[in-house]
Amino acid sequence: MAFCIITDSASDVPDSVIKEYSLYVMPTPVTIEGKDYFDGDTIFPDQFYEIQASGREIKTYHINQYMFYEHFLPFAKRGDEVLYLCFSTGIAGTFNAAKLAYEQVLEEYPDFKVTIIDTKCASVGYGLVTERVLRMQKNGAPKELLIEAANFFCEHMEHAVTVMELEYLFKGGRLSRTSFLAGTVLDIKPIIVVDENGSLKAVEKVRGWKKAQKRILDMVGEKGKNLEQQVVGVCYGMDKGAYEYIKKELVDRYHVKGLLEGRVGCAIGAHTGPGILGIVFLNETRDKYEEYLK
């Protein structure tokens, strides 16, 4: 019997982490002109953003109960215990679907144990939680401490995000027509965080793409703690130049311990467009977890 840490592809966990830990990642579905694709399995970021730029119809939906049942079943059959780090309920209905699927599996395998954590994080926000907990497990942390640490990391994870284009937020109903038109004319870029409910929330507006990049970098210094001891997450859609700038500044300015480098996939990119850029980091650390992260 193994204790298995798993997640879904909306976490945008880098391939390097997936390979190093043999991480099981459940793919998030996306529908393109009526045909289903699965993030990180049958469609990948470069291909997705090319399709998005062509104007083809794209819709997303969360992993449903039946899909979760199919994912959980092999673990139940092997007698494994699972910790599932789940996409925020403030953005998608993933948590409830996973819970219903777990109850369904229990009817066949009553001893099966799954701990489902609503991370209240998005993209590399909970990708970083996943990486940290996997590293702790590799370094010998016991199961109870891993679950405790996962909850702590989720609670203290900060997201500083901006997007280049407003049209995708407008199309997704997250921006009014007036704000979209005015913002486009004035070159306004929103500064977005994930709030205490796990929902995306625009908290500031700045003019210009470069200023937006600088603002999310400033937020790291304002909210982050013990940055020199932290691995910080960075993610992007298509703007590799902005991504490289952000990474360099995090190292030069804050001397971060390391970087978890992610690529935003379909689950988030469908609603933000290719010009998304984000930094995730902790606003609090705890020594009893850090000793397993060295």
RAUR-V989079 format. One record per residue. RES is the residue in one small letter. NEAR is the number of other C-alpha atoms within 12 Angstrom. D_CENTER is the distance of its C-alpha to the mean C-alpha in whole Angstrom. Layout:
BEGIN
<<RES,NEAR,D_CENTER> <RES,NEAR,D_CENTER>>
END
This chain:
BEGIN
<<m,14,28> <a,18,25> <f,28,22> <c,35,19> <i,41,15> <i,40,13> <t,48,10> <d,46,9> <s,44,8> <a,47,5> <s,49,3> <d,47,5> <v,45,7> <p,34,11> <d,24,14> <s,17,16> <v,29,14> <i,27,14> <k,14,18> <e,15,19> <y,24,18> <s,19,18> <l,29,15> <y,31,15> <v,36,12> <m,35,13> <p,36,13> <t,40,12> <p,34,15> <v,35,16> <t,26,20> <i,26,22> <e,16,25> <g,13,25> <k,16,24> <d,22,21> <y,26,19> <f,30,16> <d,38,13> <g,32,13> <d,22,17> <t,19,19> <i,26,17> <f,28,16> <p,32,14> <d,23,18> <q,22,19> <f,37,17> <y,33,18> <e,21,21> <i,23,22> <q,31,20> <a,21,22> <s,13,25> <g,17,25> <r,17,25> <e,19,23> <i,31,20> <k,27,18> <t,32,15> <y,29,16> <h,35,14> <i,38,15> <n,26,18> <q,24,21> <y,21,23> <m,27,20> <f,36,18> <y,29,22> <e,20,22> <h,27,19> <f,43,21> <l,29,24> <p,19,25> <f,31,23> <a,31,26> <k,22,29> <r,18,28> <g,21,28> <d,23,25> <e,27,23> <v,33,19> <l,39,16> <y,43,14> <l,51,10> <c,48,9> <f,47,7> <s,38,9> <t,28,12> <g,23,13> <i,30,11> <a,30,12> <g,25,15> <t,39,13> <f,31,14> <n,24,18> <a,27,18> <a,38,17> <k,29,20> <l,24,22> <a,29,22> <y,37,22> <e,27,25> <q,23,27> <v,29,26> <l,22,28> <e,15,31> <e,16,32> <y,23,30> <p,16,31> <d,20,30> <f,29,27> <k,28,24> <v,36,20> <t,32,19> <i,36,16> <i,36,14> <d,38,12> <t,48,9> <k,42,10> <c,46,6> <a,53,4> <s,55,2> <v,50,4> <g,50,5> <y,52,5> <g,54,5> <l,45,8> <v,52,9> <t,50,10> <e,43,11> <r,44,13> <v,43,15> <l,41,16> <r,30,17> <m,30,19> <q,29,20> <k,22,22> <n,18,24> <g,18,25> <a,25,23> <p,20,25> <k,24,23> <e,18,23> <l,22,22> <l,38,19> <i,33,18> <e,23,19> <a,39,17> <a,41,14> <n,30,15> <f,27,16> <f,38,13> <c,42,11> <e,30,14> <h,31,14> <m,43,11> <e,43,11> <h,46,10> <a,49,12> <v,49,12> <t,49,14> <v,44,16> <m,38,19> <e,34,20> <l,37,20> <e,32,22> <y,30,18> <l,35,18> <f,23,21> <k,21,21> <g,21,19> <g,15,21> <r,23,19> <l,26,21> <s,17,25> <r,18,28> <t,14,29> <s,22,26> <f,25,25> <l,18,29> <a,18,30> <g,25,26> <t,25,27> <v,15,30> <l,17,30> <d,23,27> <i,28,24> <k,40,21> <p,41,19> <i,36,17> <i,36,14> <v,35,12> <v,36,11> <d,26,14> <e,21,15> <n,20,15> <g,31,11> <s,25,12> <l,33,12> <k,25,15> <a,23,17> <v,21,19> <e,20,21> <k,27,23> <v,26,24> <r,24,26> <g,23,25> <w,30,22> <k,24,23> <k,23,24> <a,33,20> <q,40,19> <k,31,21> <r,31,20> <i,43,17> <l,38,18> <d,22,21> <m,31,18> <v,39,17> <g,27,21> <e,18,21> <k,23,19> <g,31,18> <k,24,20> <n,24,22> <l,29,20> <e,23,22> <q,25,21> <q,36,17> <v,37,15> <v,45,13> <g,48,10> <v,48,10> <c,48,9> <y,45,11> <g,42,13> <m,31,16> <d,28,18> <k,22,19> <g,17,21> <a,31,19> <y,34,16> <e,21,19> <y,22,21> <i,37,18> <k,36,18> <k,19,21> <e,26,22> <l,36,19> <v,25,22> <d,16,25> <r,19,24> <y,29,22> <h,21,23> <v,28,20> <k,22,20> <g,24,18> <l,33,15> <l,37,12> <e,35,12> <g,40,9> <r,43,10> <v,47,8> <g,46,9> <c,48,11> <a,44,9> <i,48,8> <g,45,11> <a,40,14> <h,34,14> <t,39,13> <g,37,15> <p,36,15> <g,39,16> <i,44,13> <l,51,12> <g,51,10> <i,52,11> <v,49,9> <f,51,12> <l,38,14> <n,26,17> <e,23,19> <t,26,20> <r,20,22> <d,14,24> <k,17,25> <y,31,21> <e,24,22> <e,19,25> <y,22,23> <l,28,20> <k,18,23>>
END
